[in-house]
Amino acid sequence: MPLSIPKEVLGWISNHSRKNYWRVASFYEVDDLIQDGIIKAYEVINRYGVPGLEIDRPHYMALVKTSFNNHIVDLLRKYTPEKISVVSLRSL
């Protein structure tokens, strides 16, 4: 039996990707962000179980949201240049 992601989760991934695309637009495409969200949803299934059978759907949705939001933050950390730290003259 093939594993499938609930359509509510797919809709949320699509909407959330489009709403947060501005954060990663300089180095990422919206389609890639949506694909990453789907991959994260499958990773949650592999780790916690099939939604509706081994894990309840609201809990699954919360895990996908957390995983995908963390992924977006990780992308920002990876591709955003480090901020220059300010050194006080008093510390020299």
N, C-alpha and C positions, 0 to 999 in steps of 0.2 A: 504494500500500500504506500503510494507516494505521500510524503509529508506536504501539507499545504498550509500556507499562512492565511489566517482569517482575513476576509476582505476589509474589515474595519481597521486592522493593523496596516494593511497595504495602503489604505486611504490616508491614514495618519502619517505614514512614512512619506508619501507623496506630498501632502500638504506641508508637513514640517520641513521637508527638504526645500520646497519652494519659498517658504517664509524665511528660512535661515540661509538661503543661498548667498545673500549679500555679504555674509561673513567670510565666505570662502571663494567668492567670485573671481578674485585676482589669480587664483591658482587651481581652480577646480571647476568642473562642469556640473550642471544641475542633474543631468542623467547619471553621472558617476556617483553623485551624492545619494540619489534614490537607490541605485544598485548597492551601495554600501549599506543603506538601511535594510534592504532585503537580506543581505548577507548577515547582518547583525541579528535579524529576526530568526534566521535559520540557525545561527550559533546559539541563540537562546533555546531553541527547540532541542538542539543536540545536547545542551548542558542540563536543562531542567525537565524536558519531556514535552510530549505533544499537548498543545492547549485543548482543553475540553476533556481529555482523558487522564493524563498524568498530572496536569497542573490546571488550575481554573483560569478562565480567560482573562478576568481583570488582573490577576497576578502576572500572567504572561504579558499583557499589554504594558504593565508598569515596568517589567524587566526590559522589554524592547525599548521603551522610552528612555530609560536610564542608560542602557547600552549605547543607543544611537546618539544621545546628547553627549555622552562621554567621548564618543568617536569624533564628533564635530570639534570638541574642545581639544582633543589630541591632534587633529589636523591643524588647528590654529597654532598650537604650540610647535608643531613640526615645521610649518611653512612660514611662520611669522618671524621676522628677524628679532633677535634679542634686543631688549631695550638697553640703552647705554646707561650705566649707573653713574650717578652724580657723586663726585668725590668732593668732600668739603676741604677747603684749604686748611682748616684747623686740624684736620687729621694728619696733615703732612708734616 
